[in-house]
Amino acid sequence: MLDQAVQDYGQMFGGGFPILKRHAVKHNIIDVETSATVVRIIQADNGSITLAGWRRTDHKALLTGVWTALGGWRVGTGTGISKSNLFPKA
C-alpha cells in the first residue's frame, strides 16, 4: 500500500510534478521529492498513510495529507508545523 501511495503522489496534479527522487528511510517511511514539493510519506502500524512536507516555492506553505486506497490523496496546506519536526532522524 505504501508503494501505491507514493505512486499516486507522483500522479497528483495531472502528473505535472513527477517524482524526481525517492528514498526509503525505513520500511514504512519514504522521502519523496518532486519539482514542486518535498514530502515524507509514512505508513503507521495500523496501516494509515500520511504525509508531511512543504512546497519548494514557498517554504512557509507546509503540506499535510492522508491517503486512502479508494480516495487517493487529500492534501492541504497549513501553518504551525515546524520543519524540524517533519523529518526527524528515523
C-alpha positions as CSV (number, residue, x, y, z in Angstrom):
1,M,0.0,0.0,0.0
2,L,2.8,2.4,0.8
3,D,4.3,2.0,-2.7
4,Q,0.9,2.7,-4.3
5,A,0.5,5.8,-2.2
6,V,3.9,7.0,-3.4
7,Q,3.0,6.4,-7.0
8,D,-0.3,8.2,-6.5
9,Y,1.5,11.2,-5.1
10,G,3.6,11.4,-8.3
11,Q,0.3,11.4,-10.3
12,M,-1.3,14.3,-8.4
13,F,-2.0,17.5,-10.3
14,G,-2.4,15.5,-13.5
15,G,1.1,14.1,-13.3
16,G,2.5,17.6,-13.7
17,F,5.0,17.1,-10.9
18,P,6.6,13.6,-11.4
19,I,8.8,12.1,-8.7
20,L,12.4,13.3,-9.1
21,K,13.8,11.5,-6.0
22,R,12.5,8.7,-3.8
23,H,14.4,7.5,-0.8
24,A,13.3,4.7,1.6
25,V,14.3,5.9,5.1
26,K,12.8,2.8,6.7
27,H,10.4,0.1,5.6
28,N,7.5,2.3,6.4
29,I,8.9,5.8,5.6
30,I,9.7,7.2,2.2
31,D,11.0,10.6,1.3
32,V,9.7,12.0,-2.0
33,E,10.9,15.0,-4.0
34,T,9.1,16.5,-7.0
35,S,9.9,19.7,-8.7
36,A,7.3,21.4,-6.6
37,T,7.4,19.6,-3.2
38,V,9.4,17.7,-0.6
39,V,7.4,15.3,1.5
40,R,7.8,12.4,3.9
41,I,5.2,9.6,3.4
42,I,4.7,7.4,6.4
43,Q,2.7,4.2,6.9
44,A,1.7,3.7,10.6
45,D,1.5,0.4,12.3
46,N,-2.3,0.5,11.9
47,G,-1.9,0.9,8.1
48,S,-2.8,4.5,7.8
49,I,-0.7,6.5,5.4
50,T,0.1,10.2,5.9
51,L,2.5,12.8,4.5
52,A,4.1,16.0,5.8
53,G,6.3,18.4,3.8
54,W,6.5,21.7,2.1
55,R,6.3,23.4,-1.3
56,R,9.6,24.4,-2.8
57,T,8.3,27.7,-4.0
58,D,7.0,28.8,-0.6
59,H,8.8,27.2,2.3
60,K,6.2,28.7,4.6
61,A,3.4,26.7,3.0
62,L,3.6,23.4,4.8
63,L,1.8,20.4,3.4
64,T,0.0,17.6,5.3
65,G,-2.2,14.9,3.9
66,V,-3.8,11.5,4.2
67,W,-4.1,8.7,1.6
68,T,-6.7,6.0,1.2
69,A,-6.8,3.2,-1.3
70,L,-10.3,4.3,-2.6
71,G,-9.9,8.1,-2.4
72,G,-6.2,8.7,-3.1
73,W,-4.5,11.7,-1.5
74,R,-6.2,14.5,0.4
75,V,-3.5,17.2,0.8
76,G,-3.8,20.7,2.4
77,T,-1.6,23.5,3.5
78,G,-1.2,24.7,7.0
79,T,0.8,26.6,9.5
80,G,2.1,25.8,12.9
81,I,4.1,22.8,11.8
82,S,7.9,23.0,12.4
83,K,10.1,21.8,9.6
84,S,12.5,20.4,12.2
85,N,9.7,18.0,13.3
86,L,8.8,16.9,9.8
87,F,12.0,14.9,9.1
88,P,13.2,13.6,12.5
89,K,16.0,11.1,12.4
90,A,14.5,7.7,11.8
